[in-house]
Amino acid sequence: MKDKNCGYCMRGELLDNFGIFICDLSVSTLILFKEQSKRGRCIVAYKEHVSEIVDISDDERNAFFADVARAANAIHKVFRPDKLNYGAYGDTGCHLHVHLCPKYKDGDEWGGTFTMNPQKVYLNKEEYAEMIESIKSAL
């Protein structure tokens, strides 16, 4: 099932508001978060419009978390963060997804929870494209 008002479901302009499609994984989509104050921040969004982890089967849940782990491994290889935080929210969007937020000891917010748009760091098209290719190569 897809929701016509959801960026994860519909992609296009709705997704462009906050992210850039990287690739499809086994049961999810990997998205580069446009706000890059945490270099390498991505989102893994489940392929269907479900709200909760309990809304999918055990096999689908295991595949989803395998996708999260695959993306996390790529982020570690490419960006070498000191820690990768995992955030599963969705109070407003209600689409099952996990934020993968790299943290760096010499960066802001080390030792605390990350914020959605802390410094509003946006890149140019070439920088995004380079990051995406590096992530894809590391998958």
trRosetta pair geometry for C-beta under 8 A, 3 or more apart (Angstrom, degrees):
i j d omega theta_ij theta_ji phi_ij phi_ji
1 48 5.8 66 44 -168 64 103
1 49 5.3 -88 103 51 85 98
1 50 7.8 100 57 -60 107 71
2 6 7.2 -148 -176 53 69 117
2 9 4.1 139 -156 -171 86 122
2 10 6.9 114 174 -64 120 69
2 48 7.5 -106 -71 -144 56 59
2 49 5.6 117 -132 -15 28 122
3 6 3.9 70 77 -6 107 119
3 9 5.0 149 46 8 65 160
3 10 7.7 -87 88 -30 56 100
3 49 4.4 142 -13 -139 97 161
3 95 7.2 -132 30 -77 129 111
4 9 7.3 -87 -73 102 21 131
4 10 6.1 71 -149 -71 42 132
5 10 7.7 107 7 -8 4 137
5 14 7.4 162 -178 -121 36 146
6 9 4.0 66 81 15 111 110
6 10 6.1 137 74 0 59 93
6 14 6.8 105 120 147 21 149
6 49 5.8 146 32 -112 164 121
6 93 6.5 101 -131 -168 93 91
6 95 5.3 116 -159 -55 136 139
7 10 6.4 -67 -120 54 25 87
7 11 6.9 69 -177 -100 59 22
7 14 3.6 -152 -93 133 73 93
7 15 4.0 140 -178 -77 97 54
7 16 7.9 -145 -142 17 117 45
7 17 6.4 -110 -94 39 144 105
7 18 6.7 93 118 38 172 104
7 19 7.1 122 143 38 133 106
7 93 7.7 -56 31 -136 93 128
8 11 7.8 10 -168 -65 16 59
8 15 7.0 112 -74 -94 31 102
8 29 6.7 168 -160 51 83 131
8 31 7.7 -100 -110 -33 80 149
8 45 4.1 -142 -141 177 126 154
8 46 7.8 49 159 55 141 57
8 49 7.4 143 87 -95 107 78
8 93 7.3 88 -1 169 117 131
8 95 4.6 174 44 134 142 156
8 97 6.3 -140 -93 -64 151 132
9 49 5.1 -5 -76 -65 129 113
9 95 6.8 -138 -34 -113 93 143
10 14 5.1 61 75 34 115 138
10 15 7.2 -164 84 -26 69 95
11 14 7.0 114 109 60 9 92
11 15 4.5 -26 -146 -3 46 140
11 21 6.0 13 -138 -60 120 131
12 15 6.3 108 52 24 34 96
12 16 6.8 -57 143 -11 36 107
13 16 5.2 -53 -140 34 33 120
13 17 7.1 51 157 -36 60 89
14 17 6.3 -41 -171 5 32 114
15 18 7.1 -92 -171 53 43 74
15 19 5.5 -65 -180 69 83 91
15 20 7.7 122 141 -96 105 22
15 21 6.5 40 139 -47 152 90
15 31 7.0 -126 -163 -130 115 134
16 19 7.6 -101 -100 64 17 46
16 20 7.5 47 -115 -90 58 63
18 33 6.8 -30 158 -146 85 71
18 34 5.8 -148 -176 18 34 111
18 35 7.5 -34 -155 -6 76 96
19 31 4.1 29 165 167 141 120
19 32 6.1 154 -161 76 81 46
19 33 5.5 -46 -101 -107 93 41
19 34 5.8 -137 -89 -23 32 84
19 43 6.1 -66 -106 28 153 126
20 31 6.6 146 67 -164 37 73
20 32 4.5 -16 58 58 97 102
20 34 6.5 105 -21 -76 92 82
20 128 5.7 91 5 180 169 130
20 132 6.7 -86 115 -75 125 131
21 29 6.7 -54 -133 -179 88 118
21 30 8.0 93 -166 82 52 57
21 31 6.0 -42 -100 -108 39 78
22 29 7.9 140 48 170 76 73
22 30 4.3 -55 64 105 120 98
22 31 6.2 -168 1 -98 92 20
22 32 5.5 106 -58 -28 107 88
22 42 7.1 -18 -14 -137 146 123
22 132 5.3 -162 -120 -142 85 94
22 135 5.8 -46 -152 95 141 136
22 136 6.5 -166 178 -65 97 90
23 29 7.6 -172 99 -153 33 62
23 30 5.4 9 55 47 71 110
23 136 6.1 112 -30 -109 136 98
23 139 7.2 -78 57 -29 147 169
24 28 7.6 167 -160 94 60 36
24 29 5.6 -41 -108 -104 60 70
24 30 7.6 -177 -100 14 11 80
24 47 7.8 51 -149 -101 103 106
25 28 4.9 -3 58 65 110 81
25 29 6.9 -173 15 -91 82 16
25 30 5.7 84 -32 -31 109 100
25 44 7.1 -17 20 -142 146 105
25 67 4.0 117 121 -136 146 113
25 70 6.3 154 -140 72 133 138
25 71 7.1 -77 -67 -50 150 102
25 139 8.0 -139 -101 -154 97 134
26 63 5.2 -113 108 -176 126 109
26 66 6.8 0 37 89 140 115
26 67 5.7 -142 38 -71 89 106
27 46 6.6 -16 135 -146 91 72
27 47 5.3 -107 178 -6 55 119
27 60 5.9 169 -162 -153 160 77
27 63 4.4 84 -2 118 135 120
27 64 5.4 -78 86 -74 122 68
27 67 6.1 -132 50 -29 76 139
28 44 5.1 40 142 177 147 88
28 45 5.8 159 -165 80 94 38
28 46 5.3 -58 -103 -106 93 32
28 47 5.7 -118 -90 -41 34 75
28 64 5.8 95 -46 -131 124 75
28 67 4.4 144 35 125 123 165
28 68 7.8 37 41 -52 165 67
29 44 7.4 161 76 -155 43 49
29 45 4.9 -17 56 61 95 95
29 47 6.7 119 -26 -94 85 62
30 42 6.1 -6 -171 178 87 131
30 43 7.6 154 -156 81 43 50
30 44 5.8 -18 -100 -102 66 72
30 67 7.6 -148 -62 175 94 104
30 71 5.3 175 -115 -102 119 124
30 135 7.4 -166 145 145 137 133
30 139 7.9 -144 0 -94 169 135
31 42 6.3 149 79 -166 49 76
31 43 4.4 -17 64 60 107 97
31 44 7.7 -179 21 -80 79 26
31 45 6.3 28 -4 -3 123 112
32 41 7.7 97 -164 88 60 59
32 42 5.6 -47 -105 -107 45 82
32 128 6.4 148 106 -157 150 92
32 131 6.2 111 -132 109 146 122
32 132 5.8 -92 -31 -82 144 89
32 135 7.2 -175 -78 5 107 158
33 36 7.0 153 93 -76 83 62
33 41 4.4 -46 47 114 126 103
33 42 6.1 -161 -8 -104 87 22
33 43 5.8 99 -63 -23 95 98
33 99 7.2 36 -59 -139 144 96
34 122 6.0 5 158 -123 94 92
34 123 7.9 -146 -165 30 65 82
34 128 7.6 -18 -122 -105 70 130
35 41 7.3 -27 88 71 70 143
35 116 7.5 66 68 151 155 64
35 117 4.9 -95 -143 -117 165 82
35 120 6.1 -64 -132 -123 108 44
35 121 6.4 96 -169 54 62 61
35 122 6.6 -47 -104 -76 51 75
36 39 5.8 47 174 -104 97 51
36 40 7.8 92 -148 -3 95 29
36 41 6.3 -171 -120 31 56 103
36 121 5.0 -89 73 101 68 103
36 122 6.9 116 20 -108 94 28
36 123 5.7 10 25 -24 146 109
36 131 7.9 -126 -117 -75 144 169
37 41 8.0 17 56 -9 55 139
37 108 7.0 -31 162 47 115 127
37 117 7.6 111 6 -163 127 43
37 118 5.0 -128 90 64 158 98
37 119 4.0 131 -107 40 139 104
37 120 7.1 21 -44 7 120 17
37 121 4.2 133 -72 12 68 117
38 41 4.4 78 84 -54 100 118
38 101 5.0 17 122 -166 162 82
38 102 5.3 161 165 63 95 71
38 103 6.7 -33 -140 -81 116 51
38 104 7.9 173 -142 -1 71 93
38 107 7.3 105 -113 151 67 155
38 114 6.1 -6 -55 -138 151 140
38 118 7.8 81 -34 25 93 124
39 79 5.6 174 116 -144 95 127
39 102 6.2 -55 75 74 59 134
39 104 7.6 22 36 -27 102 133
40 75 4.9 119 163 -150 122 95
40 78 6.4 159 -118 91 122 108
40 79 3.6 -64 -57 -45 151 161
40 81 6.6 -136 60 -44 143 115
40 100 7.9 -68 132 116 87 100
40 102 4.4 40 70 -3 116 142
40 131 7.2 -160 -99 -157 56 117
40 135 7.8 148 -144 -82 83 111
41 99 7.0 -6 -170 -175 100 94
41 100 6.7 170 -152 88 51 63
41 101 5.2 12 -119 -116 102 61
41 102 6.3 -125 -68 19 64 82
42 71 5.9 -134 99 176 143 125
42 75 6.3 -139 13 -77 122 124
42 99 7.8 160 90 -157 40 51
42 100 4.8 -3 62 55 85 111
42 135 7.2 125 -75 -134 144 152
43 97 5.4 12 180 174 107 124
43 98 7.0 160 -155 80 60 43
43 99 5.5 -30 -100 -102 80 57
43 100 7.1 -171 -84 14 27 79
44 64 7.6 138 137 -174 120 78
44 67 5.5 154 -164 123 134 105
44 68 5.0 -158 53 -94 160 69
44 71 5.2 -164 -68 12 119 157
44 97 6.4 169 86 -157 47 71
44 98 5.0 -4 55 54 96 94
44 100 6.7 59 -12 -24 97 113
45 95 6.2 15 -156 133 110 115
45 96 7.2 128 -159 93 59 58
45 97 4.0 -21 -103 -102 72 110
46 50 6.2 -46 98 44 147 98
46 56 7.1 -140 -152 -50 147 150
46 64 5.7 -18 -100 -119 96 128
46 95 7.1 -158 49 169 92 79
46 96 4.0 19 7 84 133 110
46 97 6.6 -127 2 -73 74 58
48 56 7.8 144 55 -92 120 113
49 94 7.9 48 -178 113 88 86
49 95 5.5 -60 -134 -112 69 96
50 55 4.0 -174 -174 102 123 136
50 56 5.9 146 77 -50 168 95
50 95 7.4 83 56 -144 37 51
50 96 5.1 0 82 -11 84 121
51 55 6.1 97 50 -20 66 151
51 90 6.5 164 -157 135 70 137
51 94 4.4 -33 -110 -171 101 86
51 95 7.2 -56 -98 -80 48 21
51 96 6.5 116 165 -51 9 81
52 55 4.7 113 64 -16 78 102
52 96 6.8 -80 26 -83 2 108
53 56 6.8 -65 -167 34 41 99
53 61 5.9 74 -175 -122 91 113
53 64 7.8 -156 -129 81 88 151
53 88 7.6 6 -44 179 118 153
53 96 6.4 129 -72 -133 56 127
55 96 7.3 -150 52 -48 117 133
56 60 4.0 -105 167 94 116 130
56 61 5.4 151 92 -56 107 77
56 64 7.0 85 88 -21 159 138
56 96 7.4 -63 -17 -1 126 173
57 60 4.6 94 54 10 80 102
57 61 6.8 -139 96 -6 41 87
58 61 5.6 -54 -146 36 30 114
58 62 6.3 30 156 -19 65 105
59 62 5.8 -54 -148 36 29 110
59 63 6.4 28 153 -16 64 107
60 63 5.6 -55 -147 39 32 111
60 64 6.2 38 152 -24 65 104
61 64 5.6 -52 -147 33 31 114
61 65 6.5 21 157 -10 65 105
62 65 6.1 -57 -147 42 30 104
62 66 6.3 36 150 -23 63 105
63 66 5.4 -51 -148 34 33 115
63 67 6.6 39 150 -21 64 100
64 67 5.6 -52 -157 32 33 113
64 68 6.6 36 145 -20 65 101
64 96 7.5 -29 -152 137 153 129
65 68 5.1 -41 -145 32 43 117
65 69 6.4 46 153 -19 66 100
66 69 5.6 -51 -148 38 33 112
66 70 6.3 39 150 -23 64 103
67 70 5.5 -51 -146 34 32 114
67 71 6.4 30 156 -15 65 104
68 71 6.0 -58 -151 39 29 108
68 72 6.2 31 151 -21 64 109
68 86 7.2 55 -179 -132 129 126
68 98 5.3 14 -114 62 123 152
68 100 7.2 168 -159 -70 80 115
69 72 5.4 -53 -143 37 32 115
69 73 6.4 38 155 -23 65 101
70 73 5.9 -51 -152 31 29 112
70 74 6.8 28 150 -16 61 104
70 139 6.2 46 162 -151 104 83
71 74 5.7 -55 -153 35 35 112
71 75 6.4 35 151 -19 68 104
71 100 5.9 -158 121 -24 115 161
71 135 7.9 11 -147 -171 75 114
71 139 7.5 -10 -95 -109 51 97
72 75 5.6 -53 -147 36 33 112
72 76 6.4 35 153 -19 65 104
72 84 5.6 137 -148 123 99 161
72 86 7.8 -31 -89 -80 129 109
72 100 5.8 -152 -89 -135 75 134
73 76 5.7 -54 -149 36 31 112
73 77 6.4 31 154 -19 65 106
73 138 7.3 -165 119 149 77 101
74 77 5.7 -55 -148 36 32 111
74 78 6.1 15 161 -8 68 112
74 135 5.1 74 149 -159 128 70
74 138 3.9 129 -143 103 79 108
74 139 4.9 -11 -80 -76 137 59
75 78 6.2 -63 -139 44 27 100
75 79 5.6 -26 -178 28 67 116
75 81 6.9 -7 144 3 101 117
75 84 6.1 108 100 -112 132 135
75 100 5.7 -167 -25 141 162 132
75 102 6.0 -154 168 -64 120 113
75 135 7.1 7 -77 -120 60 101
75 138 8.0 163 -33 101 23 145
76 79 7.3 -71 -114 56 14 76
76 80 6.8 59 -175 -98 51 36
76 81 6.8 -87 -108 35 59 83
76 84 6.6 -78 -69 -38 90 136
77 80 7.8 -16 174 -62 11 68
77 138 4.2 174 80 -151 134 131
78 131 7.8 104 154 -154 144 67
78 134 4.6 112 -137 142 129 112
78 135 5.8 -67 -19 -83 162 57
78 138 5.0 -119 -47 -21 100 157
79 102 5.3 -55 112 -106 142 168
81 84 5.5 114 74 -68 137 74
81 102 3.4 -153 -72 -159 146 99
81 103 5.8 90 -179 50 122 40
81 104 5.8 -104 -140 -70 75 73
82 103 6.2 -70 64 101 88 76
82 104 5.5 113 6 -130 103 39
82 105 4.7 72 -28 -29 169 89
82 110 7.7 20 66 -127 139 114
83 102 7.6 140 84 -160 48 50
83 103 4.4 -17 70 61 96 110
84 100 6.0 -11 -176 -170 112 86
84 101 7.0 142 -165 71 59 43
84 102 5.6 -31 -106 -99 75 58
84 103 7.1 -177 -90 15 23 80
85 99 7.7 -1 106 106 89 96
85 100 7.7 152 79 -159 51 37
85 101 4.4 -24 64 67 100 102
85 102 7.9 -163 21 -72 75 9
85 103 5.8 64 -18 -25 104 117
85 113 7.5 139 -155 -141 156 57
85 114 5.7 173 63 -4 152 119
86 98 5.7 -15 -166 -175 92 115
86 99 7.1 149 -160 76 39 60
86 100 6.4 -9 -104 -103 68 60
86 101 7.6 -171 -73 23 22 82
87 98 6.8 145 72 -163 42 61
87 99 4.0 -10 59 52 101 110
87 101 6.3 30 -1 -5 113 123
87 114 7.1 -110 -39 58 140 109
88 96 7.8 -7 -157 -157 107 67
88 97 7.2 171 -134 90 69 43
88 98 5.0 -32 -84 -102 84 76
88 99 7.6 -163 -69 16 35 74
89 97 7.9 -27 55 74 66 88
89 99 7.1 14 10 -8 103 116
90 93 5.3 -85 -143 67 70 87
90 94 5.4 111 164 -92 102 24
90 95 6.2 -152 -134 48 120 42
90 96 6.8 -27 -72 -91 163 31
90 97 6.5 136 -74 35 113 85
91 94 7.8 -26 153 -61 11 70
93 97 7.6 -14 98 19 138 125
99 114 8.0 -138 125 80 135 133
101 114 4.6 -127 156 24 155 166
103 107 6.7 -153 -167 63 56 126
103 109 7.0 -102 -131 98 106 96
103 110 6.1 132 173 -108 108 67
103 114 6.9 -136 -80 -65 104 113
104 107 3.7 82 66 -8 98 118
104 110 6.9 -79 90 -80 42 111
105 110 5.4 80 -138 -131 37 151
106 110 7.5 68 -6 -41 11 146
107 110 6.0 124 67 -48 68 99
108 118 6.3 179 107 140 139 148
108 119 6.9 128 26 -40 159 123
109 112 4.9 -101 -165 65 75 101
109 113 7.5 -73 -174 83 118 28
109 114 5.7 97 137 -105 155 59
109 115 7.0 -151 -94 2 148 87
109 118 6.5 -101 -37 -103 134 163
114 118 7.2 -95 -169 -35 73 126
115 118 4.4 113 64 -72 112 88
117 120 5.3 36 172 -76 103 75
123 127 3.7 -113 175 89 125 131
123 128 5.3 155 88 -50 119 78
123 131 7.5 101 66 -10 168 133
124 127 5.1 94 53 9 69 103
124 128 7.3 -135 98 -3 35 89
125 128 5.8 -56 -149 38 32 110
125 129 6.1 32 154 -21 67 109
126 129 5.6 -53 -145 37 31 113
126 130 6.3 34 155 -21 64 105
127 130 5.7 -51 -147 34 31 112
127 131 6.5 31 154 -18 63 104
128 131 5.8 -57 -152 36 32 111
128 132 6.2 31 153 -20 67 108
129 132 5.7 -55 -146 37 30 112
129 133 6.4 29 156 -17 64 106
130 133 6.0 -55 -147 37 29 108
130 134 6.4 29 154 -19 63 107
131 134 5.8 -58 -151 36 31 111
131 135 6.4 29 154 -18 66 106
132 135 5.8 -55 -148 36 31 110
132 136 6.2 32 154 -19 66 107
133 136 5.6 -52 -143 37 32 112
133 137 6.3 34 156 -21 64 106
134 137 5.8 -55 -149 35 29 112
134 138 6.5 19 155 -14 63 111
135 138 5.9 -67 -151 41 30 106
135 139 6.7 45 151 -41 65 96
136 139 5.8 -40 -154 6 34 117
